[in-house]
Amino acid sequence: MLVVTCVKQVPDTTQVKVDPVTGTLIREGVPFIMNPFDIHALEESLRLKDKYRFRVAVISMGPPNTEVTLRKTLALGADEAVLLSDRAFGGADTLATSMVLAEAIRRLAQSEEVAMVLCGRQTIDGDTAQVGPGIATRLGYSQLTLVDHIENVDLQARKVRCRRKLEGRHEIVEAPLPAMIAVLREINRPRYPMVPMRLMAEDATVTLWDNKEMELSEETIGLKGSATQVRRIFSPERAKGEILGDGASNPEEAARLLIDKLVEKDIVCL
Ligand SMILES: Cc1cc2nc3c(=O)[nH]c(=O)nc-3n(C[C@H](O)[C@H](O)[C@H](O)COP(=O)(O)OP(=O)(O)OC[C@H]3O[C@@H](n4cnc5c(N)ncnc54)[C@H](O)[C@@H]3O)c2cc1C
């Protein structure tokens, strides 16, 4: 049985540059890393592998250099890595991205039953948190988001029990398999690759599926298949800070001024 982990390669910076014409990310000259949430999704998949003897397949849609990130997942212990790369997939929004990823999972499921798909909660570039739910919806899988603990997988009853972290409380949910689980960083502490595994991963095969292989309609993928476009991206302007009183010599006075300000702005009421 397979656990599929979705991993996105993202720029190693918060200063993403966007093409003003297409509204898509400019990738040239920017160092890339594995999306931090996806490192935790991979770690959790590897723990499920150790506990329940699943096989772990990692998939990523991205440009050809995403192979480097996929090799890192093999060095960490993934059994298989598939790169979904084709010019036709480029410029995809979450709708078109989840389309390609879901179809890739469907293909993997043709040769081995998929028990779970693990995703990160969100990426640090697009930040939408829509791709995991998009995949689940397309495949008709259960979807469990904001998961900070996988309590149990019952393969006989075909159920998974997870803890979801909500505002100020936790929720324990049980859902039928197959399920898409989007994880939070708190779920685990990721491992580091061992030197022999790193060396092995250098020679391992990263399977490439382009659109000749996938045979998806060009109307449903890439820019053409995208319902949304990023028109403009910018950092929000912050109001200038204000220093109230002198907290070092008179903290009580500074606290009183702060409370007055908060009341004045209707942020607290006394
Ligand atoms: C700054 C910026 C803003 C953007 N804003 C929008 C927007 O508002 N609307 C929109 O539709 N698109 C937007 N995009 C496009 C967006 O990058 C793509 O849709 C992207 O492929 C997936 O969206 P996301 O990064 O928000 O992923 P999220 O939905 O945040 O990702 C959740 C999880 O899905 C998995 N995943 C996501 N992408 C991939 C992938 N390519 N391969 C494998 N696994 C993946 C990972 O496990 C990830 O942790 C934006 C891109 C950028 C750089």
The ligand as an SDF file (V2000), in Angstrom:
LIG
                    3D

 53 58  0  0  0  0  0  0  0  0999 V2000
    3.2650   34.6900   -4.4370 C   0  0  0  0  0  0  0  0  0  0  0  0
    2.3410   33.7330   -5.1020 C   0  0  0  0  0  0  0  0  0  0  0  0
    0.9770   33.9200   -4.9790 C   0  0  0  0  0  0  0  0  0  0  0  0
    0.1040   33.0190   -5.5680 C   0  0  0  0  0  0  0  0  0  0  0  0
   -1.2170   33.2090   -5.3920 N   0  0  0  0  0  0  0  0  0  0  0  0
   -2.0880   32.3720   -5.9550 C   0  0  0  0  0  0  0  0  0  0  0  0
   -3.4880   32.5760   -5.7930 C   0  0  0  0  0  0  0  0  0  0  0  0
   -3.9130   33.5110   -5.1350 O   0  0  0  0  0  0  0  0  0  0  0  0
   -4.3260   31.7050   -6.3790 N   0  0  0  0  0  0  0  0  0  0  0  0
   -3.8760   30.6360   -7.0750 C   0  0  0  0  0  0  0  0  0  0  0  0
   -4.6960   29.8690   -7.5530 O   0  0  0  0  0  0  0  0  0  0  0  0
   -2.5560   30.4090   -7.2540 N   0  0  0  0  0  0  0  0  0  0  0  0
   -1.6440   31.2530   -6.7200 C   0  0  0  0  0  0  0  0  0  0  0  0
   -0.3130   31.0730   -6.9000 N   0  0  0  0  0  0  0  0  0  0  0  0
    0.1340   29.9800   -7.7380 C   0  0  0  0  0  0  0  0  0  0  0  0
    0.5840   28.8450   -6.9070 C   0  0  0  0  0  0  0  0  0  0  0  0
    1.9700   28.8460   -6.7660 O   0  0  0  0  0  0  0  0  0  0  0  0
    0.2670   27.5730   -7.5830 C   0  0  0  0  0  0  0  0  0  0  0  0
   -1.0750   27.3600   -7.6910 O   0  0  0  0  0  0  0  0  0  0  0  0
    0.9360   26.4690   -6.8340 C   0  0  0  0  0  0  0  0  0  0  0  0
    1.2740   25.4730   -7.7180 O   0  0  0  0  0  0  0  0  0  0  0  0
    0.1300   25.8300   -5.6910 C   0  0  0  0  0  0  0  0  0  0  0  0
   -0.3870   26.7500   -4.8230 O   0  0  0  0  0  0  0  0  0  0  0  0
    0.2770   27.0370   -3.4280 P   0  0  0  0  0  0  0  0  0  0  0  0
    1.7190   27.2630   -3.6300 O   0  0  0  0  0  0  0  0  0  0  0  0
   -0.5410   28.0800   -2.7900 O   0  0  0  0  0  0  0  0  0  0  0  0
    0.1120   25.6280   -2.6480 O   0  0  0  0  0  0  0  0  0  0  0  0
   -0.6740   25.3070   -1.2890 P   0  0  0  0  0  0  0  0  0  0  0  0
   -2.0850   25.0000   -1.6140 O   0  0  0  0  0  0  0  0  0  0  0  0
   -0.3900   26.3120   -0.2300 O   0  0  0  0  0  0  0  0  0  0  0  0
    0.0930   23.9520   -0.9470 O   0  0  0  0  0  0  0  0  0  0  0  0
   -0.4130   22.9830   -0.0300 C   0  0  0  0  0  0  0  0  0  0  0  0
    0.3590   21.7190   -0.2140 C   0  0  0  0  0  0  0  0  0  0  0  0
    0.0750   21.1530   -1.4950 O   0  0  0  0  0  0  0  0  0  0  0  0
    1.2350   20.5100   -2.0130 C   0  0  0  0  0  0  0  0  0  0  0  0
    1.6560   21.1890   -3.2570 N   0  0  0  0  0  0  0  0  0  0  0  0
    1.3810   22.4440   -3.6750 C   0  0  0  0  0  0  0  0  0  0  0  0
    1.9450   22.6830   -4.8770 N   0  0  0  0  0  0  0  0  0  0  0  0
    2.6010   21.5560   -5.2260 C   0  0  0  0  0  0  0  0  0  0  0  0
    3.3870   21.1660   -6.3390 C   0  0  0  0  0  0  0  0  0  0  0  0
    3.6050   21.9940   -7.3680 N   0  0  0  0  0  0  0  0  0  0  0  0
    3.9000   19.9150   -6.3700 N   0  0  0  0  0  0  0  0  0  0  0  0
    3.6690   19.0440   -5.3370 C   0  0  0  0  0  0  0  0  0  0  0  0
    2.9500   19.3600   -4.2560 N   0  0  0  0  0  0  0  0  0  0  0  0
    2.4130   20.5910   -4.1970 C   0  0  0  0  0  0  0  0  0  0  0  0
    2.3080   20.6280   -0.9310 C   0  0  0  0  0  0  0  0  0  0  0  0
    2.2330   19.4890   -0.1100 O   0  0  0  0  0  0  0  0  0  0  0  0
    1.8730   21.8760   -0.1790 C   0  0  0  0  0  0  0  0  0  0  0  0
    2.3700   21.9310    1.1320 O   0  0  0  0  0  0  0  0  0  0  0  0
    0.5810   31.9300   -6.3240 C   0  0  0  0  0  0  0  0  0  0  0  0
    1.9550   31.7590   -6.4450 C   0  0  0  0  0  0  0  0  0  0  0  0
    2.8190   32.6400   -5.8270 C   0  0  0  0  0  0  0  0  0  0  0  0
    4.3080   32.4410   -5.9530 C   0  0  0  0  0  0  0  0  0  0  0  0
  1  2  1  0
  2  3  1  0
  2 52  2  0
  3  4  2  0
  4  5  1  0
  4 50  1  0
  5  6  2  0
  6  7  1  0
  6 13  1  0
  7  8  2  0
  7  9  1  0
  9 10  1  0
 10 11  2  0
 10 12  1  0
 12 13  2  0
 13 14  1  0
 14 15  1  0
 14 50  1  0
 15 16  1  0
 16 17  1  0
 16 18  1  0
 18 19  1  0
 18 20  1  0
 20 21  1  0
 20 22  1  0
 22 23  1  0
 23 24  1  0
 24 25  2  0
 24 26  1  0
 24 27  1  0
 27 28  1  0
 28 29  2  0
 28 30  1  0
 28 31  1  0
 31 32  1  0
 32 33  1  0
 33 34  1  0
 33 48  1  0
 34 35  1  0
 35 36  1  0
 35 46  1  0
 36 37  1  0
 36 45  1  0
 37 38  2  0
 38 39  1  0
 39 40  1  0
 39 45  2  0
 40 41  1  0
 40 42  2  0
 42 43  1  0
 43 44  2  0
 44 45  1  0
 46 47  1  0
 46 48  1  0
 48 49  1  0
 50 51  2  0
 51 52  1  0
 52 53  1  0
M  END
$$$$
